[in-house]
């Protein structure tokens, strides 16, 4: 087997969005680094079952709906 072909696994801390943390082995960063999650199973709609709202930024959604309203797809 070739040497130095596998990544270096080391212990890191994973910080969830609710502030809880846990230790795991990873190739992320350096030993002892903290991986801060933006989305995790406690907040993501796929796991919580909450449906999200569509944000209309700059009227894009409204313009899209107006453009295709006669086709019956919206």
Secondary structure in CASP SS format (residue, H / E / C, confidence):
PFRMAT SS
TARGET T0000
AUTHOR 0000-0000-0000
METHOD secondary structure of the structure
MODEL  1
X C 1.00
X C 1.00
X C 1.00
X C 1.00
X C 1.00
X C 1.00
X C 1.00
X C 1.00
X C 1.00
X E 1.00
X E 1.00
X E 1.00
X E 1.00
X E 1.00
X E 1.00
X C 1.00
X C 1.00
X C 1.00
X C 1.00
X C 1.00
X E 1.00
X E 1.00
X E 1.00
X E 1.00
X E 1.00
X E 1.00
X C 1.00
X C 1.00
X C 1.00
X C 1.00
X C 1.00
X C 1.00
X C 1.00
X E 1.00
X E 1.00
X E 1.00
X C 1.00
X C 1.00
X C 1.00
X C 1.00
X C 1.00
X C 1.00
X C 1.00
X C 1.00
X H 1.00
X H 1.00
X H 1.00
X H 1.00
X C 1.00
X C 1.00
X C 1.00
X C 1.00
X C 1.00
X C 1.00
X C 1.00
X C 1.00
X C 1.00
X C 1.00
X C 1.00
X H 1.00
X H 1.00
X H 1.00
X H 1.00
X H 1.00
X H 1.00
X H 1.00
X H 1.00
X H 1.00
X H 1.00
X H 1.00
X H 1.00
X C 1.00
X C 1.00
X C 1.00
END
